[in-house]
Amino acid sequence: MKKSQLEMYKESQPELLKKYNGKIIAVTNGKAIGAYPTILGAYRELEERGYEEGEYIIIKCTPGDSEYSAFFANWQPFIARSANV
């Protein structure tokens, strides 16, 4: 089964951190193809270079998984309803 760009990024993350820690990078097949000041700038340049969406990911290179994971909590209180109300 073919690996996703994210899976390949995660595998190569330790090596990428050595050079790009804290920078926004574009990655394809686990290799950085550029570092950029903004996400939009990266997207525009890759589009100009002929890359198709899905061939790369744009991510801020940081340790851990905080840049590609999210935690959502539902803090809405539970309200019990009575049939007699």
Secondary structure, DSSP 8 states (H G I E B T S, - for coil): ----HHHHHHHHHHHHHHHHTTSEEEEETTEEEEEESSHHHHHHHHHHTT--TTS-EEEE--SSSTTT--------------TT-
